């Protein structure tokens, strides 16, 4: 057999094999199916499922910005509303509205640690730099720093 014959037979086998192949039709649950796009909603992902309690409350922070400090509610045994801590700024993350702080124990709230906190409003991050010594107020229910000031 010559090379020309082998190439001709191989070409014929490929062309005839491809010509007889037919794609199977899409089933309704296939993502490219028109019926799948029009069908009922997709099942919820269980990968990152949050409850309503995990979501931050959307509430005005005007009272916190005006210097209103309510460190404890008036009723004994009621949940703590704010907590005050002191520490050193490790980093600021303006794109995520967060600050990483190495702080001492926050009495009745948290042991000493290095941790990132959400900051509300984000303007509190202005002027903060790594290494700054700060005093901060955390809104406990929202788990966010609502006041931060450099110590001198």
TINU-498446 format. One record per atom (N, C-alpha, C, CB): x, y, z. Coordinates in steps of 0.02 Angstrom, whole numbers, padded with zeros to 5 digits, always signed. Atoms other than C-alpha are relative to their C-alpha. Glycine has a CB too. Layout:
BEGIN
XYZ ...
//
This chain:
BEGIN
+00042-00058+00000 +00000+00000+00000 +00044+00062+00000 -00047+00000+00060 -00038-00062+00004 +00063+00170-00042 -00025+00049+00052 -00004+00030-00071 +00018-00052-00049 +00060+00321+00070 -00063+00035-00022 +00057+00050+00008 +00059-00034+00026 -00071+00400-00042 -00062-00040+00015 +00007+00012-00075 +00057+00043-00013 -00187+00251-00019 -00018+00001+00075 +00015-00072-00022 +00011-00001-00072 -00165+00250+00170 -00033+00066+00021 +00066-00010+00038 +00028-00065-00017 -00202+00436+00181 -00072+00003-00025 +00042+00057-00031 +00068-00001+00028 -00356+00414+00070 -00047-00041+00043 +00000-00026-00072 +00042+00042-00041 -00424+00271+00175 -00012+00032+00069 +00032-00070+00009 +00008-00033-00065 -00392+00365+00338 -00047+00060-00006 +00069+00023+00027 +00044-00058+00010 -00476+00521+00270 -00073-00023-00009 +00022+00040-00062 +00068+00026+00010 -00627+00419+00213 -00030-00024+00066 +00002-00057-00052 +00025+00026-00064 -00641+00335+00384 -00020+00057+00046 +00053-00045+00033 +00015-00057-00044 -00635+00501+00475 -00062+00036-00025 +00060+00049+00002 +00057-00038+00028 -00758+00588+00358 -00064-00040+00007 +00013+00018-00074 +00061+00040-00004 -00882+00445+00354 -00021-00010+00073 +00010-00068-00034 +00017+00007-00071 -00871+00423+00544 -00032+00063+00028 +00062-00018+00040 +00026-00063-00024 -00903+00606+00576 -00068+00015-00031 +00048+00057-00015 +00063-00015+00034 -01043+00617+00449 -00057-00040+00031 +00006-00015-00074 +00054+00041-00027 -01140+00476+00531 -00014+00016+00074 +00017-00073-00007 +00010-00016-00070 -01121+00549+00707 -00052+00055+00007 +00066+00021+00034 +00052-00050-00011 -01271+00644+00770 -00003+00015+00075 -00070-00025-00027 +00003-00019-00070 -01279+00742+00932 -00066-00020+00030 +00011+00076+00008 +00064+00016-00033 -01408+00681+01057 -00037+00064+00017 +00012-00044+00063 +00038-00061-00017 -01548+00804+01092 +00010+00018+00073 -00075-00009-00015 -00006-00023-00069 -01538+00910+01251 -00059-00025+00040 +00005+00077+00004 +00054+00018-00045 -01638+00848+01396 -00022+00064+00036 +00021-00056+00052 +00028-00062-00028 -01745+00974+01490 +00044+00029+00055 -00069-00014+00028 -00040-00027-00055 -01627+00989+01640 +00070+00021-00022 +00004-00051+00055 -00066-00021+00024 -01473+01022+01531 +00003+00077-00001 +00015-00029-00071 -00004-00073-00005 -01411+01202+01559 -00010+00037-00067 +00066+00020+00029 +00007-00033+00064 -01412+01240+01372 -00070-00007-00030 +00052-00027-00049 +00068+00010+00025 -01591+01185+01349 -00043+00062+00011 -00032-00061+00034 +00045-00058-00005 -01719+01321+01316 -00051-00013+00056 -00037+00013-00067 +00048+00016-00052 -01841+01231+01432 +00031+00008+00069 -00027-00071-00009 -00032-00006-00065 -01713+01231+01573 +00001+00073+00023 +00071-00028-00003 -00002-00070-00017 -01698+01420+01567 -00070+00025+00020 +00027+00042-00058 +00069-00022-00014 -01888+01439+01570 -00031-00038+00058 -00042-00008-00062 +00030+00040-00053 -01918+01307+01703 +00004+00035+00068 +00035-00068+00004 +00003-00028-00068 -01941+01338+01889 +00070+00016+00026 -00036-00048+00047 -00064-00023-00028 -01804+01410+01999 +00046-00058+00016 -00013+00042+00063 -00051+00050-00015 -01643+01318+02031 +00000-00014+00075 +00069+00022-00024 -00005+00014-00072 -01614+01231+02198 +00051+00046+00032 +00018-00074+00013 -00046-00044-00036 -01528+01339+02330 +00065-00037+00015 -00032+00026+00064 -00065+00027-00017 -01344+01311+02359 +00006-00009+00075 +00057+00045-00027 -00012+00012-00071 -01298+01234+02526 +00073+00014+00018 -00018-00073+00018 -00070-00012-00012 -01115+01283+02507 +00012+00054+00051 +00035+00018-00065 -00006-00055-00047 -01127+01451+02595 -00070+00024+00017 +00044+00059-00030 +00068-00018-00018 -01295+01462+02677 +00000+00040+00064 -00044-00062+00007 +00002-00045-00057 -01326+01606+02796 -00072+00006+00025 +00028+00069-00017 +00066-00014-00028 -01470+01636+02913 -00008+00075+00005 -00009-00034+00070 +00013-00071-00006 -01550+01806+02938 +00044+00031+00055 -00075+00013+00015 -00041-00025-00056 -01451+01824+03101 +00072+00013-00022 -00001-00050+00058 -00068-00010+00024 -01287+01813+03002 +00007+00063-00042 +00022-00060-00039 -00002-00058+00044 -01332+01959+02890 +00003+00064+00041 -00061+00001-00047 -00004-00062-00038 -01285+02134+02948 -00065+00039-00004 +00059+00044-00024 +00060-00041-00002 -01429+02243+03001 +00015+00065-00036 -00024+00012+00072 -00008-00064+00034 -01455+02396+02895 -00036+00051+00043 -00028-00001-00073 +00028-00049-00045 -01479+02533+03021 +00044+00062-00001 -00007-00028+00072 -00041-00060+00000 -01422+02713+03032 +00050-00002+00057 -00043+00063+00005 -00052-00003-00051 -01262+02742+03127 +00010+00071+00023 +00066-00029-00027 -00006-00071-00018 -01296+02926+03159 +00014+00008+00074 -00064+00038-00019 -00010-00006-00072 -01304+02901+03347 +00072-00015+00018 -00048-00047+00039 -00070+00018-00014 -01133+02819+03347 +00047+00055-00025 +00018-00067-00033 -00043-00052+00028 -01060+02958+03238 -00004+00064+00041 -00020+00014-00072 +00008-00061-00039 -01127+03094+03352 +00032-00005+00069 -00073+00016+00007 -00033+00008-00064 -01029+03025+03499 -00045-00031+00053 +00026+00065+00024 +00046+00032-00048 -01179+02940+03581 +00030-00066+00019 -00072-00009-00031 -00030+00063-00022 -01108+02801+03687 -00046-00034+00049 +00069+00012+00032 +00043+00040-00043 -01221+02669+03761 +00035-00067+00008 -00073-00008-00031 -00041+00060-00008 -01097+02539+03823 -00039-00059+00028 +00059+00014+00043 +00040+00054-00028 -01226+02438+03917 -00073+00022-00002 +00021-00018+00073 +00070-00019-00005 -01414+02432+03913 -00016+00011+00073 -00046-00054-00032 +00016-00018-00068 -01502+02493+04067 -00022-00060+00042 -00055+00052+00001 +00023+00059-00036 -01568+02321+04113 +00057-00048+00014 -00055-00036-00039 -00052+00050-00013 -01452+02199+04202 -00017-00066-00034 +00009-00010+00076 +00011+00064+00035 -01431+02037+04106 -00020+00009-00073 -00053-00039+00036 +00017-00012+00070 -01480+02120+03941 +00064-00005-00041 -00033+00071-00009 -00059+00008+00041 -01364+02090+03795 +00038+00066-00008 -00019-00026-00069 -00044-00058+00006 -01216+02208+03777 -00008+00030-00070 +00075-00020+00013 +00010-00032+00065 -01240+02337+03638 +00066+00021-00032 -00044+00061+00008 -00065-00020+00027 -01062+02404+03620 +00055-00024+00047 +00004+00076-00010 -00059+00019-00040 -00888+02357+03679 +00057+00045-00022 +00017-00076-00009 -00056-00044+00015 -00732+02464+03688 +00065-00038+00009 -00001+00063+00046 -00065+00033-00002 -00557+02401+03651 +00056+00046-00020 -00001-00062-00044 -00059-00038+00019 -00382+02464+03626 +00049-00048-00033 +00033+00035+00061 -00048+00043+00033 -00249+02398+03510 +00041+00037-00052 -00034-00058-00032 -00044-00027+00052 -00132+02423+03362 -00027-00021-00068 +00073-00024+00010 +00022+00014+00069 -00184+02435+03179 +00054-00040-00034 -00016+00066-00039 -00047+00042+00038 -00102+02295+03081 -00006+00017-00074 -00015-00076+00011 +00011-00017+00071 -00181+02338+02912 -00069+00029-00008 +00009-00063-00044 +00066-00023+00019 -00325+02430+02832 -00016-00030-00069 -00005+00078-00001 +00022+00028+00063 -00426+02354+02690 -00060+00041-00024 -00019-00077+00007 +00054-00045+00019 -00526+02499+02616 -00050-00032-00048 +00028+00062-00030 +00046+00031+00048 -00599+02394+02474 -00052-00045+00033 +00039-00041-00050 +00046+00044-00036 -00682+02279+02602 -00028+00035+00062 +00034-00065+00020 +00023-00038-00059 -00718+02417+02732 +00020-00037+00064 -00077+00010-00002 -00024+00037-00059 -00611+02322+02859 +00066+00028+00025 +00007-00073-00016 -00063-00016-00032 -00470+02353+02980 +00022-00062+00040 -00005+00064+00046 -00027+00055-00039 -00357+02220+03055 +00034+00030+00061 +00050-00045-00043 -00025-00029-00063 -00320+02257+03239 +00026-00055+00045 -00056+00040+00035 -00026+00044-00053 -00209+02171+03366 -00019+00035+00065 +00081-00010-00007 +00026-00033-00059 -00299+02207+03528 +00006-00043+00062 -00073+00019-00010 +00000+00035-00064 -00297+02162+03711 -00070-00026+00014 +00024+00047+00057 +00066+00027-00019 -00441+02081+03804 -00051+00057+00000 +00004-00034+00069 +00057-00046-00004 -00608+02169+03781 -00047-00031+00051 -00035+00010-00071 +00036+00029-00058 -00691+02137+03949 -00073-00016-00018 +00001+00048+00059 +00069+00022+00011 -00852+02038+03935 -00018-00013-00073 -00046+00049+00027 +00016+00009+00071 -00836+02022+03746 +00047-00049-00035 +00002+00067-00035 -00047+00039+00040 -00675+01944+03678 +00069-00001+00033 +00004+00028-00071 -00069+00005-00024 -00502+01882+03727 +00046+00040-00046 +00022-00074+00002 -00050-00035+00040 -00344+01966+03662 +00014-00041-00063 +00066+00012+00040 -00013+00034+00064 -00313+01926+03478 +00013+00051-00054 -00058-00046-00020 -00006-00041+00060 -00275+01993+03305 -00058-00021-00045 +00070-00009-00036 +00061+00016+00036 -00434+02005+03202 -00019+00057-00046 -00058-00016+00049 +00027-00050+00046 -00513+02094+03054 -00071+00017+00020 +00003-00026-00072 +00067-00023-00017 -00668+02198+03089 -00027+00042-00058 +00000+00042+00066 +00035-00043+00047 -00795+02277+02972 -00005+00069+00033 -00071-00029-00018 +00002-00068-00026 -00797+02467+02990 -00060+00036-00032 +00066+00037-00015 +00058-00037+00024 -00958+02569+02976 -00002+00067+00035 -00066-00039+00011 -00006-00010+00073 -00950+02700+02905 +00072-00009-00022 -00026+00070-00019 -00068+00011+00026 -00800+02666+02792 +00045+00061+00008 -00004-00019-00072 -00041-00061-00008 -00742+02847+02816 +00043-00003+00063 -00045+00062+00002 -00041+00008-00061 -00674+02792+02987 +00070-00024-00016 -00034-00047+00048 -00065+00026+00019 -00529+02711+02893 +00048+00055-00023 -00007-00051-00055 -00042-00054+00026 -00467+02879+02827 +00051+00021+00052 -00044+00060-00021 -00054-00022-00044 -00299+02925+02902 +00030-00055+00043 -00024+00054+00044 -00028+00055-00039 -00271+02756+02986 +00057-00032-00038 -00054-00052+00018 -00057+00033+00031 -00104+02673+02952 +00022-00057+00045 +00058+00050-00012 -00028+00056-00037 -00019+02513+03003 +00046+00027+00055 +00039-00048-00047 -00041-00021-00056 +00059+02534+03175 -00034+00051+00046 +00064+00029-00025 +00035-00049-00042 -00065+02665+03240 -00030-00034+00061 -00056+00035-00040 +00033+00023-00062 -00120+02640+03421 -00069+00031+00001 +00043+00020+00065 +00069-00025+00005 -00310+02655+03428 -00043-00024+00058 -00032-00023-00066 +00054+00019-00046 -00461+02648+03542 -00061-00004-00045 -00010+00052+00061 +00056+00010+00046 -00616+02579+03456 -00062-00024+00038 +00019-00049-00055 +00064+00022-00027 -00800+02546+03491 -00032-00047-00050 -00047+00061+00016 +00031+00051+00042 -00883+02389+03423 -00075-00002+00015 +00032-00070+00010 +00071+00012-00007 -01070+02379+03393 -00008-00076+00000 -00043+00035-00059 +00000+00073-00009 -01094+02202+03460 -00051-00034-00045 -00015-00016+00073 +00047+00036+00044 -01256+02154+03368 +00021+00001-00073 -00069+00030+00007 -00020-00005+00070 -01187+02216+03201 +00070-00027-00013 -00005+00071-00024 -00069+00026+00005 -01010+02151+03237 +00042+00046-00045 +00000-00071-00029 -00037-00049+00039 -00936+02312+03167 +00027+00054+00045 -00046+00030-00055 -00028-00057-00036 -00823+02451+03228 -00038+00062-00024 +00078+00008-00013 +00040-00059+00016 -00928+02608+03236 +00035+00065+00020 -00067-00003+00033 -00038-00059-00019 -00799+02725+03313 +00072-00022+00010 -00028+00034+00065 -00070+00016-00009 -00610+02726+03306 +00039+00065+00003 +00027-00046-00058 -00039-00061-00007 -00486+02857+03364 +00072-00020+00017 -00030+00045+00056 -00071+00012-00014 -00297+02864+03367 +00016+00023+00070 +00046+00037-00052 -00024-00020-00066 -00216+02867+03537 +00065+00039-00008 +00011-00062+00046 -00061-00041+00007 -00079+02993+03566 +00052-00021+00049 -00015+00073+00010 
//
